[in-house]
Amino acid sequence: MFTFADAIEALQQGATVFNLANQARPGANYRFAEILPEIGRASYRAKTATMRIRATMAGMVGMSSPYPSGGARDTSRFDEATIKLANDIRMEEEDIREIQEFLRNLQINSGATNEAAIEQVLNFMDKVVIQPHLDTAEWLRGQALLTGAIDWTFNGIHVEVDYGIPAGNLLSQETGSNGWGGSTSKFWDNIRQLKSLLKQDVVGFWAHPDTIDMIVSNPANNLYISAQNTLTGQVTLNRYVSVLSVPALSTDVRDTITLIPHGDEAEVYDLTALPLKQTKNVLFFPKGAILAIGRPRRNQWIVGAGSTPEPTIVQLGYTHLAPCVESGGTVPGRWARAFTPENQPWQLAGQGASNLLPVIEDPKRIAVASSVMS
């Protein structure tokens, strides 16, 4: 008779499931993780108090005279409790029967059934228990980057975090015919606004693939796709302008943009739908928005960080990953376990927990434009 007991015991002896959860890192498709990468921290609070001293031009001074003051000081503070995420997944008897049949056939063909059972448990934990934590973290990063805040209510718990993105950096939504799919589209006007807000030094633009499709499919946007990466979907757009009443590609650098698509999504239970436990898709990146990120300023000294460049040019901060009480509270990272409930031996259960919060340390480098979808 087959049960998961032997496979789970083997995994527990090597702490494999815990290691899998603790070492899980967002893949390349979690694009916001490049902007706010996960960093383990010992504290359950995401706390920063960064002082930047910006270089100011040296002033003129007379001989044998006191030196004039220089250097402008900025201090930013962020102190918020991390958000605890958790899930409990049960694989029911119908699912177990299917796996048992697979293992039984494997045994008939002299296969390694225990190794196969271990693989099934690991796949269950990786895809069904741990990935949802990565998904929620990516969604939270998207909320922080595109709205400048997290305002989330779930399970009777309400969380509000304000990241201090300048109000002027969040452009008013284009509606009606001025939308990017409309006859008087303001798409290129918005792109110029974003570049102007970020001092004409933007390191990247991100958008949902449907938003990109709406933009390139609208003749009113007068654009030409000059490059497209078939693997990543990244596209470079150039604007057509009228020169002596003849259409020509603009030579103005402000009329060129490369859009990086982010179309991944996750599933959540739709608590408003009947029957219960139906799911709906949730986008990491909302449709009808463009996120622009500016280049880091080099005329500043960050106290405690030296004068070295940022780890990546698009990085704006990090995702604070705290320890879990469930794992002893000493090692930062996620926690997970697989087990068979004592009074429900027909189930395979998986549980996971994590404590995290996105932290934006340089909100002035963010600018967002938006449009209704058409």
C-alpha positions in Angstrom: 0.0 0.0 0.0 1.3 3.4 -0.9 1.1 6.6 1.3 3.1 9.8 1.3 4.4 9.0 4.8 7.8 7.6 3.6 8.3 10.4 1.1 7.5 13.1 3.7 9.8 11.4 6.3 12.7 11.4 3.8 12.1 15.0 3.0 11.9 16.0 6.7 15.2 14.3 7.5 16.9 16.5 5.0 14.8 19.5 5.7 14.3 19.7 1.9 10.9 21.3 2.0 12.1 24.1 4.3 15.2 24.6 2.2 13.0 24.8 -0.9 10.9 27.5 0.7 13.7 29.4 2.3 15.8 29.5 -0.8 13.0 30.3 -3.2 13.8 33.3 -5.4 11.6 35.1 -7.9 12.3 34.0 -11.5 13.0 36.3 -14.4 9.2 36.6 -15.1 8.8 38.4 -11.8 10.0 41.7 -13.4 9.3 43.8 -10.3 11.7 41.7 -8.4 14.6 43.2 -10.4 13.4 46.7 -9.3 12.8 45.7 -5.6 14.8 42.5 -5.1 14.3 40.3 -2.1 16.8 40.8 0.7 16.7 38.8 3.9 16.6 40.9 7.1 16.6 39.8 10.7 13.9 42.2 11.8 10.1 41.8 11.5 9.9 45.6 10.7 11.0 47.0 7.4 12.8 50.0 8.6 15.2 52.4 6.8 16.5 55.8 7.8 18.7 56.8 4.9 20.6 60.1 4.8 21.8 61.4 1.5 24.1 64.3 1.1 23.8 65.8 -2.4 26.8 67.6 -4.0 26.3 71.3 -4.5 28.6 73.5 -6.6 31.5 75.0 -4.8 31.1 78.7 -4.4 33.6 81.6 -4.9 35.5 82.8 -1.9 37.9 85.6 -1.3 41.5 85.0 -0.1 41.8 84.5 3.7 38.0 84.1 4.0 35.8 81.5 5.6 34.6 78.7 3.3 30.9 78.9 2.2 28.6 76.0 3.1 28.0 73.2 0.6 26.2 70.0 0.4 22.4 69.5 0.7 21.1 67.0 3.2 18.1 64.7 2.5 16.8 62.3 5.2 14.2 59.7 4.3 12.5 57.4 6.9 10.5 54.3 6.4 9.3 52.2 9.3 6.5 49.7 8.7 5.6 46.3 10.0 6.0 43.4 7.5 2.9 41.8 6.2 2.5 38.1 7.2 1.4 35.9 4.3 0.2 32.3 4.8 -1.6 29.5 3.0 -2.9 26.0 3.8 -3.4 23.6 0.9 -5.0 20.2 1.0 -4.7 17.6 -1.7 -7.9 15.6 -1.4 -8.5 11.8 -1.9 -9.4 12.1 -5.6 -6.1 13.7 -6.3 -4.2 11.2 -4.1 -5.8 8.3 -6.0 -4.5 9.6 -9.3 -1.0 9.9 -7.9 -1.3 6.4 -6.4 -2.3 5.0 -9.8 0.7 6.7 -11.4 3.1 5.3 -8.8 1.5 1.8 -9.0 2.2 1.8 -12.7 5.7 2.9 -12.1 6.2 0.1 -9.6 5.0 -2.5 -12.1 7.6 -1.2 -14.5 10.3 -1.5 -11.8 10.5 2.2 -11.3 11.8 4.0 -8.2 8.4 4.7 -6.5 9.8 6.4 -3.4 11.9 8.8 -5.4 8.9 9.5 -7.6 6.7 10.1 -4.6 9.3 12.6 -3.2 9.3 14.4 -6.5 5.5 14.6 -6.4 5.6 16.2 -2.9 8.3 18.6 -4.0 6.4 19.7 -7.1 3.2 20.1 -4.9 5.1 22.3 -2.5 6.9 24.3 -5.1 4.0 25.1 -7.4 1.0 25.1 -5.0 2.4 26.2 -1.6 5.5 28.3 -2.3 4.7 30.0 -5.6 1.7 31.7 -4.2 4.0 33.6 -1.8 6.1 34.7 -4.7 3.0 35.8 -6.5 1.7 37.9 -3.7 5.1 39.5 -3.2 5.1 40.5 -6.9 1.6 41.9 -6.7 2.5 43.9 -3.6 5.6 45.3 -5.5 3.3 46.3 -8.4 0.9 48.1 -6.1 3.8 50.0 -4.5 5.4 51.0 -7.8 2.4 51.9 -9.8 0.2 53.6 -7.2 2.7 54.7 -4.7 0.9 52.8 -2.0 -0.4 49.5 -0.7 -4.1 49.6 0.4 -5.1 46.0 0.8 -7.9 44.3 2.8 -7.9 40.6 3.2 -9.3 38.2 5.8 -10.5 41.2 7.8 -7.1 42.7 8.0 -6.4 46.1 6.4 -2.9 47.3 5.5 -2.0 50.8 4.3 1.5 51.9 3.3 2.4 55.2 1.6 5.7 55.3 -0.3 5.8 59.0 -0.9 6.0 59.1 -4.7 5.6 62.8 -5.7 1.9 63.5 -6.7 3.1 65.2 -9.9 4.8 62.0 -11.0 1.5 60.1 -11.2 -0.1 61.6 -14.3 -3.9 62.0 -14.7 -5.5 59.2 -16.7 -6.1 59.9 -20.3 -9.8 59.2 -21.2 -12.1 59.3 -24.1 -10.5 60.0 -27.5 -7.3 61.1 -25.7 -6.8 57.6 -24.5 -3.9 55.7 -26.1 -6.3 53.8 -28.3 -8.3 56.9 -29.2 -8.4 59.2 -32.3 -6.6 62.0 -30.6 -4.3 59.8 -28.5 -2.0 61.6 -26.1 0.4 58.7 -26.0 3.5 60.5 -27.2 2.6 63.6 -25.1 2.5 61.3 -22.0 5.9 59.8 -22.9 7.4 63.2 -23.2 5.9 64.1 -19.8 7.4 61.0 -18.2 10.8 61.7 -19.6 10.6 65.3 -18.5 9.7 64.4 -15.0 12.7 62.1 -14.8 15.1 64.6 -16.3 15.2 62.9 -19.7 17.2 60.0 -18.1 14.9 57.0 -18.1 16.4 53.5 -17.7 13.2 51.6 -18.5 9.5 51.7 -19.4 7.2 48.8 -18.4 3.6 48.0 -19.5 1.1 45.2 -19.8 1.2 43.4 -23.2 -2.4 44.4 -23.9 -1.5 48.0 -23.3 1.4 47.7 -25.8 -0.9 46.0 -28.3 -3.5 48.9 -28.0 -0.8 51.5 -28.5 0.8 49.9 -31.6 -2.5 49.0 -33.1 -3.8 52.6 -33.1 -2.9 54.5 -36.3 -3.4 57.8 -34.5 -0.2 57.1 -32.5 1.9 57.4 -35.8 4.5 54.9 -34.8 6.9 52.4 -36.3 8.1 49.3 -34.5 11.9 49.4 -35.1 12.8 46.4 -33.0 11.1 43.5 -31.2 12.5 40.8 -29.1 10.5 37.6 -29.9 11.6 36.0 -26.6 10.8 38.8 -24.1 8.2 40.7 -26.1 10.2 43.9 -25.6 9.5 46.5 -28.4 11.1 49.7 -29.5 8.8 52.3 -31.0 9.6 55.4 -33.1 7.3 58.2 -33.9 6.3 59.4 -37.4 6.1 63.2 -37.8 5.2 65.4 -40.8 8.1 67.0 -42.6 6.9 69.3 -45.5 3.6 67.3 -45.4 5.5 64.0 -45.9 5.5 61.4 -43.1 9.0 60.8 -41.7 10.6 59.1 -38.7 11.3 61.6 -36.0 15.0 62.2 -35.2 14.1 63.5 -31.8 15.2 61.1 -29.1 12.1 62.0 -27.1 10.1 60.3 -29.8 11.7 56.8 -29.2 10.6 54.4 -26.5 11.3 50.8 -25.6 8.5 49.1 -23.7 9.2 46.1 -21.5 6.1 43.8 -21.2 4.9 42.4 -17.9 1.8 40.3 -18.5 2.0 37.6 -15.8 -0.8 37.0 -13.4 -1.9 35.0 -10.5 -5.2 33.4 -9.2 -7.2 34.3 -6.1 -10.4 33.0 -4.8 -13.4 35.1 -6.0 -15.3 35.6 -2.7 -18.2 37.3 -4.5 -18.9 34.4 -6.9 -21.1 31.4 -6.4 -20.5 28.5 -6.0 -17.7 29.3 -3.6 -14.1 28.6 -4.3 -14.2 29.9 -7.8 -11.0 31.7 -8.8 -10.3 34.8 -10.8 -7.0 36.2 -12.3 -5.2 39.1 -10.8 -2.7 41.0 -12.9 0.7 41.9 -11.5 0.8 44.9 -13.8 -2.5 46.6 -14.5 -3.6 47.3 -18.0 -3.6 50.9 -19.3 -0.5 52.0 -17.4 3.2 52.7 -18.2 5.8 52.7 -15.4 8.9 54.8 -16.0 12.0 54.6 -13.8 14.8 57.2 -13.8 18.5 56.7 -13.6 20.1 56.9 -10.1 21.6 60.3 -9.3 25.4 60.3 -9.0 25.8 63.6 -7.2 25.1 62.1 -3.8 26.7 60.3 -1.0 24.5 57.7 0.8 25.6 57.4 4.4 26.8 53.8 5.1 26.7 52.9 1.4 29.9 54.5 0.2 30.0 56.0 -3.3 29.7 52.7 -5.2 27.0 52.4 -7.9 23.6 50.8 -7.3 23.6 47.0 -7.5 21.4 47.3 -10.6 20.6 50.4 -12.5 16.8 49.9 -12.1 16.8 49.1 -8.4 14.8 51.5 -6.3 14.9 49.7 -3.0 14.3 46.1 -1.9 11.7 43.6 -0.7 12.2 43.1 3.0 12.0 39.4 3.7 11.9 38.8 7.5 12.2 35.5 9.4 9.2 33.3 10.4 8.2 32.3 13.9 7.4 28.9 12.5 11.0 28.3 11.6 12.4 29.6 14.9 12.6 33.3 14.0 16.4 33.3 13.4 16.9 32.9 9.7 15.2 35.3 7.2 13.2 33.6 4.6 10.0 31.7 4.0 8.8 28.6 5.9 6.9 25.6 4.6 6.0 22.1 5.6 4.4 19.0 4.0 2.5 16.5 6.1 -0.4 14.1 6.3 -3.0 15.2 8.9 -3.3 12.6 11.7 -7.1 12.4 11.5 -7.3 12.8 7.7 -4.9 10.2 6.3 -6.5 10.6 2.8 -5.0 14.1 2.4 -1.6 15.5 1.6 -1.3 18.9 3.3 1.1 21.8 2.7 1.5 25.0 4.7 3.6 28.1 4.0 4.3 31.4 5.7 6.4 34.5 5.0 6.8 38.0 6.4 7.7 40.7 3.9 7.1 44.2 2.6 8.4 46.2 -0.4 10.6 49.1 0.5 11.0 52.0 -2.0 14.1 54.1 -1.0 14.1 56.5 -4.0 10.4 57.3 -4.9 11.4 60.4 -6.9 12.7 58.1 -9.7 9.2 56.7 -10.4 6.7 58.2 -12.8 3.5 56.6 -14.1 1.2 57.5 -17.0 -2.2 55.8 -17.6 -5.0 55.5 -20.1 -8.4 53.9 -20.4 -8.3 50.7 -22.4 -10.2 50.7 -25.7 
